[in-house]
């Protein structure tokens, strides 16, 4: 089972057009094009009836004390936690893949609608839902793909893991509004295989 992307090579930096934020000389960050990456898959396990695609960043600071603060930096030694950027279920395995920008194209304040999504799929919530909680301009339910926006003063480059899961059921056994954690539990008994690729991203001009 293979997962590939024409948007970047495995292990290389994710292009700015696929990020939520980009570097800005004056304000440190600005909103980017936020296009979902292109993906293609092959060599799916026999009996695959649907696919799930997720993305998470395991390099998120566990405390926000220094995040995006002038004159400070997020230390590399700080323990890290996961942040979900995408949960997509009910992908038809007969498709060759998905095109760049097919599910996300631009930042939508307060989030894209869901769970229903393009091509008969469904989107779960990503963690921008929690990140923007209490923000009068951006708070809302963020469904689907919203790309990288790591702290501009983080001392480490972040890694974004895109994982494709092959299932033995045509519909992911979950209903209503769901998260990546919900999906992982729901597919535990239906998993036939998985494949991943990784991209990196930083907003720290000292790192790239």
Backbone bond lengths (Angstrom), bond angles and torsions (degrees), N, CA, C in turn:
res aa  C-N    CA-C-N  psi(-1)  N-CA   C-N-CA  omega(-1)  CA-C   N-CA-C  phi
1 X - - - 1.474 - - 1.520 108.38 -
2 X 1.328 115.93 127.30 1.461 120.35 -175.95 1.533 110.88 -127.99
3 X 1.331 115.08 144.45 1.464 122.75 173.43 1.513 107.40 -126.65
4 X 1.325 116.59 126.47 1.459 121.18 -179.85 1.530 110.22 -132.67
5 X 1.334 115.70 163.32 1.455 120.87 177.88 1.514 110.36 -142.20
6 X 1.321 115.88 139.75 1.457 121.52 172.89 1.522 110.94 -88.26
7 X 1.331 117.27 -8.20 1.465 120.94 -178.33 1.528 111.29 -74.55
8 X 1.344 117.79 -31.00 1.453 123.23 174.59 1.519 108.33 -163.63
9 X 1.326 116.56 164.94 1.452 121.60 177.57 1.521 109.54 -89.22
10 X 1.325 115.96 145.05 1.460 121.20 -178.99 1.530 110.75 -50.60
11 X 1.345 115.49 125.97 1.453 121.55 179.68 1.509 115.20 89.93
12 X 1.323 116.81 -8.95 1.462 121.53 -178.37 1.531 110.52 -93.19
13 X 1.346 117.64 169.89 1.470 120.70 178.79 1.524 112.30 -64.61
14 X 1.314 115.86 139.79 1.461 122.56 173.26 1.523 108.19 -71.19
15 X 1.330 119.58 135.10 1.462 120.59 -179.32 1.523 111.65 -65.41
16 X 1.321 115.47 148.87 1.465 121.62 -177.52 1.527 111.11 -56.45
17 X 1.315 117.82 -34.80 1.467 120.54 -177.73 1.527 112.45 -63.42
18 X 1.334 117.14 -19.56 1.458 121.32 179.55 1.530 112.19 -99.94
19 X 1.327 116.59 11.80 1.463 121.43 -179.12 1.521 111.36 -105.89
20 X 1.314 115.31 157.64 1.471 122.53 175.96 1.525 110.07 -75.79
21 X 1.337 115.88 -36.29 1.468 121.26 -178.63 1.522 110.95 -133.18
22 X 1.319 115.69 156.21 1.453 122.75 177.13 1.529 109.09 -132.06
23 X 1.321 116.30 164.38 1.455 120.68 178.82 1.526 110.91 -67.11
24 X 1.335 115.33 144.68 1.453 121.69 176.91 1.521 107.65 -138.78
25 X 1.324 116.43 127.90 1.463 121.06 -173.86 1.526 113.01 -63.24
26 X 1.317 117.99 -31.57 1.460 120.91 -176.76 1.524 112.65 -93.83
27 X 1.324 117.25 -47.08 1.469 121.25 -173.95 1.527 112.99 -101.59
28 X 1.328 117.09 6.58 1.463 124.12 -175.82 1.525 111.80 75.68
29 X 1.345 118.23 -48.38 1.456 120.93 -179.86 1.525 111.02 -137.65
30 X 1.320 115.02 155.36 1.466 122.82 173.66 1.518 107.19 -143.58
31 X 1.311 116.58 158.96 1.458 120.04 178.73 1.527 110.69 -67.00
32 X 1.332 115.70 142.09 1.458 121.68 -179.93 1.528 110.32 -108.59
33 X 1.350 116.74 -169.50 1.464 120.97 -174.19 1.524 113.22 -75.13
34 X 1.325 117.18 -23.67 1.472 121.95 173.53 1.527 113.17 53.41
35 X 1.331 116.11 44.91 1.469 120.59 175.83 1.531 109.39 -86.94
36 X 1.333 117.16 135.71 1.457 117.23 173.05 1.529 109.32 -65.36
37 X 1.332 118.52 145.14 1.465 120.88 179.62 1.520 112.31 -68.09
38 X 1.333 114.94 162.10 1.460 121.47 171.75 1.522 108.72 -81.98
39 X 1.333 116.11 141.62 1.461 120.47 175.70 1.522 110.05 -139.61
40 X 1.318 114.50 148.80 1.463 121.93 171.98 1.521 107.69 -136.35
41 X 1.327 115.92 151.96 1.459 119.96 179.87 1.518 110.00 -134.23
42 X 1.323 114.54 158.50 1.471 120.77 -179.98 1.529 108.85 -156.16
43 X 1.340 114.60 168.89 1.462 121.93 177.51 1.530 112.35 55.23
44 X 1.343 115.76 43.24 1.458 119.46 178.67 1.527 110.11 -68.01
45 X 1.333 118.15 149.03 1.461 120.58 179.08 1.528 111.66 -62.35
46 X 1.299 116.40 149.37 1.465 121.07 175.48 1.524 109.52 -59.31
47 X 1.327 115.68 137.03 1.449 120.03 179.60 1.519 114.76 89.47
48 X 1.326 117.11 3.89 1.465 120.03 178.28 1.521 110.44 -66.30
49 X 1.338 117.05 124.41 1.460 121.68 -177.98 1.526 112.98 -114.05
50 X 1.307 117.82 -18.93 1.470 121.48 174.65 1.513 109.06 -159.55
51 X 1.336 114.84 165.87 1.465 121.58 -178.23 1.519 110.37 -127.81
52 X 1.317 114.97 150.87 1.464 122.87 173.14 1.523 107.48 -123.01
53 X 1.326 116.84 136.79 1.463 121.44 178.13 1.521 109.02 -125.08
54 X 1.330 116.09 128.41 1.463 120.21 178.98 1.525 110.12 -131.58
55 X 1.327 114.87 161.54 1.462 121.27 172.85 1.525 108.42 -140.36
56 X 1.323 115.86 133.79 1.459 119.68 173.88 1.525 110.47 -142.73
57 X 1.319 114.35 154.88 1.459 124.25 177.71 1.529 107.32 -113.42
58 X 1.351 118.98 114.78 1.462 120.67 -179.28 1.527 113.77 -88.83
59 X 1.326 117.15 7.43 1.468 121.70 -172.78 1.523 114.00 -107.17
60 X 1.319 117.48 19.03 1.469 121.62 -176.33 1.533 110.20 -77.47
61 X 1.335 117.69 134.80 1.464 120.12 179.57 1.527 111.96 -56.28
62 X 1.323 115.92 136.26 1.456 120.58 179.70 1.525 112.24 -76.95
63 X 1.322 116.59 -16.06 1.469 121.64 174.46 1.514 108.73 -132.38
64 X 1.328 115.96 145.93 1.467 120.48 -176.06 1.529 113.04 -99.46
65 X 1.342 117.70 12.13 1.461 121.80 -174.71 1.531 113.23 -52.40
66 X 1.341 116.10 -43.10 1.469 120.56 -174.95 1.521 113.50 -105.89
67 X 1.324 117.73 -0.96 1.466 121.34 -173.12 1.528 111.82 -63.42
68 X 1.329 115.37 122.69 1.472 122.92 176.04 1.529 112.80 55.65
69 X 1.345 115.81 37.88 1.463 121.25 178.46 1.525 109.78 -105.83
70 X 1.329 116.24 131.32 1.457 121.19 178.90 1.533 110.29 -60.60
71 X 1.328 115.30 138.55 1.451 121.12 176.44 1.514 114.51 74.38
72 X 1.334 117.75 7.74 1.455 121.82 -179.73 1.527 108.90 -132.18
73 X 1.323 116.10 167.84 1.456 120.36 176.36 1.519 109.17 -141.37
74 X 1.323 114.90 155.80 1.464 120.88 176.11 1.525 106.84 -86.21
75 X 1.333 117.89 112.59 1.467 119.49 -174.03 1.519 113.29 -65.86
76 X 1.317 114.67 144.20 1.467 119.82 179.06 1.524 111.24 -63.14
77 X 1.311 117.33 -25.28 1.467 121.84 -177.67 1.525 113.54 -77.73
78 X 1.326 117.68 -10.28 1.459 120.86 -177.79 1.528 110.56 -65.27
79 X 1.338 118.89 133.38 1.474 120.27 175.16 1.532 111.04 -57.12
80 X 1.313 115.85 146.97 1.461 121.96 -174.34 1.531 111.37 -115.62
81 X 1.337 115.28 154.75 1.465 122.16 178.06 1.525 109.12 -130.80
82 X 1.332 116.32 171.43 1.461 121.33 -177.62 1.532 111.92 -91.31
83 X 1.324 114.32 148.97 1.467 122.63 177.33 1.519 107.03 -134.56
84 X 1.314 117.43 122.19 1.466 122.09 -179.64 1.521 111.06 -83.29
85 X 1.335 115.82 131.05 1.464 121.73 178.88 1.536 113.09 -110.16
86 X 1.337 116.77 -16.76 1.470 118.08 -176.91 1.516 110.27 -162.99
87 X 1.321 115.48 136.96 1.465 122.73 171.05 1.520 107.18 -139.05
88 X 1.332 117.11 113.39 1.465 122.85 -178.20 1.523 108.58 -128.80
89 X 1.330 117.32 123.40 1.467 120.75 -178.41 1.526 110.41 -122.73
90 X 1.330 115.27 166.84 1.470 123.88 177.58 1.523 113.20 68.08
91 X 1.320 117.43 29.97 1.459 120.64 173.72 1.527 109.75 -70.74
92 X 1.309 116.38 134.05 1.464 122.61 178.97 1.532 109.03 -74.85
93 X 1.324 118.89 120.19 1.472 120.49 -177.75 1.518 113.97 -69.32
94 X 1.341 117.99 -13.21 1.465 119.57 178.25 1.522 111.78 -77.48
95 X 1.345 117.32 -14.84 1.459 119.94 173.65 1.530 108.68 -67.43
96 X 1.317 116.25 147.35 1.465 119.87 177.39 1.528 111.40 -75.70
97 X 1.324 115.41 -22.25 1.459 120.35 -178.52 1.514 109.87 164.21
98 X 1.332 116.32 -164.76 1.467 121.65 177.28 1.528 108.90 -128.83
99 X 1.303 116.44 145.20 1.456 121.01 -176.39 1.522 111.68 -87.61
100 X 1.314 115.62 156.90 1.462 121.53 177.82 1.529 109.63 -63.44
101 X 1.310 116.43 129.90 1.459 121.71 178.53 1.514 115.08 83.95
102 X 1.337 117.90 2.69 1.467 120.44 -177.21 1.526 112.41 -70.99
103 X 1.324 117.35 -28.87 1.457 121.38 -176.82 1.528 113.07 -114.18
104 X 1.309 117.75 -15.50 1.464 121.39 178.60 1.517 108.49 -153.72
105 X 1.326 115.99 132.48 1.459 121.48 179.71 1.521 108.01 -152.42
106 X 1.330 115.26 88.30 1.450 121.26 -177.80 1.524 111.94 106.71
107 X 1.311 115.73 155.65 1.462 121.99 176.65 1.524 108.94 -82.94
108 X 1.326 116.55 128.90 1.456 122.20 178.96 1.528 108.09 -109.80
109 X 1.351 117.89 106.64 1.464 119.05 177.36 1.523 111.15 -54.24
110 X 1.310 116.65 135.48 1.467 126.18 -177.86 1.526 112.76 74.59
111 X 1.343 116.75 1.57 1.449 120.65 170.98 1.511 115.25 94.51
112 X 1.342 113.84 154.87 1.460 120.89 175.35 1.530 109.77 -74.53
113 X 1.332 117.63 155.42 1.462 120.10 177.77 1.522 111.38 -72.20
114 X 1.316 116.25 163.99 1.448 122.12 178.67 1.511 109.76 -176.48
115 X 1.314 118.05 -178.88 1.469 127.88 4.02 1.540 115.61 -75.93
116 X 1.349 118.95 -21.58 1.458 119.70 -176.40 1.525 110.61 -60.56
117 X 1.340 115.70 137.32 1.460 121.11 -178.30 1.523 109.73 -138.25
118 X 1.324 116.24 -177.20 1.462 122.70 -176.23 1.528 111.53 -64.83
119 X 1.322 115.25 157.73 1.471 123.54 173.23 1.526 113.21 59.76
120 X 1.336 116.45 29.58 1.452 120.25 177.45 1.516 114.61 74.38
121 X 1.321 117.38 15.84 1.456 122.02 -178.90 1.528 110.89 -95.27
122 X 1.327 115.13 176.35 1.464 121.46 173.77 1.524 109.67 -132.30
123 X 1.337 114.95 145.80 1.452 121.89 178.68 1.521 111.04 -107.07
124 X 1.322 115.74 141.86 1.451 121.35 170.01 1.513 110.32 -95.69
125 X 1.324 116.11 174.24 1.457 121.57 177.64 1.520 110.62 -77.76
126 X 1.333 116.45 141.64 1.461 119.95 170.14 1.536 109.24 -102.96
127 X 1.324 116.62 174.19 1.462 120.12 -171.58 1.515 115.23 -80.72
128 X 1.339 118.11 0.28 1.472 118.08 169.50 1.531 109.70 -65.06
129 X 1.310 116.73 -20.25 1.467 121.08 175.25 1.530 109.76 -56.98
130 X 1.326 116.62 -45.40 1.460 121.03 178.40 1.528 112.02 -77.73
131 X 1.340 115.93 -38.40 1.464 120.37 -175.95 1.526 111.53 -60.50
132 X 1.324 116.88 -40.23 1.468 120.40 -176.42 1.532 113.04 -94.77
133 X 1.312 117.20 7.18 1.460 119.98 179.43 1.527 110.27 -59.61
134 X 1.319 116.64 126.88 1.454 120.94 -178.84 1.519 114.42 91.56
135 X 1.342 117.84 -9.13 1.468 121.74 177.24 1.525 108.14 -81.61
136 X 1.318 117.42 119.63 1.466 120.95 -173.48 1.524 113.12 -64.86
137 X 1.331 117.32 -23.73 1.464 120.19 -178.11 1.528 113.46 -98.88
138 X 1.331 117.50 -24.06 1.463 120.21 -170.76 1.528 114.73 -120.22
139 X 1.316 118.65 -10.67 1.468 119.84 -174.79 1.528 111.19 -64.06
140 X 1.333 115.96 143.59 1.457 121.38 -179.88 1.514 110.41 163.38
141 X 1.321 116.26 -171.49 1.455 121.69 178.23 1.532 108.50 -98.61
142 X 1.310 115.49 117.73 1.456 121.59 -176.29 1.532 110.00 -99.48
143 X 1.328 115.53 101.51 1.455 122.07 177.30 1.529 109.83 -92.34
144 X 1.325 115.01 150.64 1.456 119.76 170.81 1.506 114.20 78.08
145 X 1.335 115.20 -151.60 1.463 121.45 -173.86 1.514 112.05 -88.38
146 X 1.324 114.77 127.67 1.457 122.98 165.29 1.520 105.71 -137.15
147 X 1.325 115.29 122.79 1.453 121.00 -167.32 1.512 117.03 -78.51
148 X 1.341 116.00 -168.46 1.458 121.98 -174.48 1.528 114.26 -62.77
149 X 1.338 113.85 141.82 1.466 121.96 171.44 1.529 107.74 -157.01
150 X 1.336 117.25 63.79 1.460 120.02 -179.03 1.530 110.81 -70.20
151 X 1.327 118.17 162.90 1.461 120.24 179.01 1.531 111.05 -56.97
152 X 1.327 116.10 137.49 1.462 119.02 -177.99 1.524 112.83 -72.00
153 X 1.333 116.12 -11.79 1.466 119.70 179.56 1.529 112.31 -113.63
154 X 1.332 117.07 21.60 1.466 120.56 179.27 1.524 109.25 -77.44
155 X 1.334 116.22 138.57 1.454 121.05 -178.32 1.527 113.09 -81.00
156 X 1.341 117.16 -7.09 1.464 119.35 179.50 1.530 110.95 -121.16
157 X 1.316 115.39 152.59 1.460 122.54 171.53 1.533 107.70 -77.91
158 X 1.334 116.89 139.11 1.464 120.87 -179.98 1.529 110.75 -90.97
159 X 1.327 114.99 150.99 1.464 122.55 -179.55 1.531 109.49 -117.28
160 X 1.323 115.23 132.92 1.467 121.50 -175.36 1.524 108.65 -115.82
161 X 1.332 114.75 115.30 1.460 121.70 -174.85 1.534 109.55 -98.51
162 X 1.316 116.00 114.54 1.463 122.56 175.59 1.519 107.62 -100.43
163 X 1.337 116.35 120.78 1.463 120.78 -175.31 1.518 111.01 -124.95
164 X 1.318 115.51 131.20 1.460 122.74 177.65 1.526 108.50 -106.63
165 X 1.325 116.80 129.17 1.456 122.86 179.78 1.527 109.53 -113.92
166 X 1.323 116.79 133.40 1.463 122.51 175.89 1.526 108.62 -98.85
167 X 1.352 116.29 128.07 1.455 121.45 -176.77 1.524 111.73 -115.96
168 X 1.337 114.96 157.79 1.464 120.45 178.31 1.528 112.30 -95.31
169 X 1.323 117.44 14.18 1.467 122.91 178.03 1.526 109.31 -126.54
170 X 1.340 116.44 149.03 1.458 120.50 -176.99 1.526 112.57 -75.52
171 X 1.320 116.54 -24.38 1.459 121.09 -179.86 1.516 109.04 -129.61
172 X 1.318 116.35 130.07 1.459 119.96 177.39 1.533 108.73 -57.18
173 X 1.335 118.05 127.36 1.473 120.89 -174.12 1.525 113.10 -75.49
174 X 1.319 114.92 68.24 1.456 121.19 179.30 1.519 108.04 -152.60
175 X 1.318 117.22 146.30 1.464 121.26 -177.46 1.523 110.62 -128.96
176 X 1.340 115.15 165.15 1.454 120.54 177.17 1.516 112.41 70.35
177 X 1.310 115.88 -152.41 1.463 122.51 178.81 1.525 108.23 -86.29
178 X 1.335 116.78 133.50 1.457 120.03 -175.00 1.519 111.67 -141.02
179 X 1.329 115.09 165.20 1.457 123.50 179.13 1.525 109.90 -118.76
180 X 1.311 116.68 175.26 1.467 120.72 177.22 1.527 110.72 -62.22
181 X 1.321 117.11 -38.87 1.460 120.64 179.23 1.525 110.68 -63.49
182 X 1.333 116.72 -40.08 1.462 120.74 177.06 1.526 111.01 -61.12
183 X 1.322 116.17 -43.39 1.459 121.07 -178.12 1.527 110.82 -66.24
184 X 1.321 117.11 -42.26 1.464 120.07 179.78 1.526 111.25 -58.36
185 X 1.324 116.38 -39.71 1.474 120.03 177.85 1.528 110.84 -69.30
186 X 1.345 116.18 -40.89 1.467 120.78 -175.25 1.527 112.54 -67.49
187 X 1.340 118.35 -32.35 1.459 120.95 -174.53 1.523 112.90 -94.23
188 X 1.311 117.52 -0.47 1.465 121.01 -173.45 1.530 112.76 -53.60
189 X 1.324 117.93 -38.13 1.458 120.48 -178.52 1.514 114.35 -93.77
190 X 1.329 117.13 6.91 1.471 120.87 -175.34 1.525 112.86 -124.71
191 X 1.308 117.10 8.84 1.459 121.37 -173.03 1.526 111.61 -82.41
192 X 1.346 115.53 125.08 1.460 121.35 177.69 1.525 111.94 -101.97
193 X 1.316 116.82 -23.41 1.459 120.78 -178.76 1.510 110.58 175.58
194 X 1.327 116.18 169.23 1.458 120.77 178.23 1.521 109.92 -153.56
195 X 1.333 114.83 158.09 1.459 121.75 177.52 1.522 108.24 -148.02
196 X 1.327 116.41 148.62 1.463 120.07 -176.57 1.519 111.72 -137.74
197 X 1.318 115.19 154.31 1.457 121.67 165.49 1.528 107.37 -135.62
198 X 1.327 115.77 158.51 1.456 121.72 -174.71 1.522 109.99 -125.22
199 X 1.329 115.34 141.01 1.452 121.70 171.89 1.510 109.04 -127.04
200 X 1.323 117.11 154.98 1.458 121.41 179.51 1.513 110.72 -112.92
201 X 1.350 116.49 159.96 1.460 119.82 177.90 1.518 109.46 -161.35
202 X 1.314 116.20 144.68 1.448 122.51 175.05 1.525 109.88 -147.35
203 X 1.320 116.00 147.74 1.465 122.47 172.36 1.519 111.06 -108.91
204 X 1.323 115.82 1.94 1.462 121.13 179.98 1.521 109.35 -84.07
205 X 1.339 118.55 113.01 1.474 120.16 -177.09 1.534 113.45 -62.79
206 X 1.334 116.48 -16.71 1.458 119.49 177.86 1.522 111.73 -77.27
207 X 1.323 116.63 -17.01 1.458 120.95 -177.21 1.526 113.39 -104.72
208 X 1.319 116.31 -19.80 1.471 118.06 -179.52 1.490 112.74 165.51
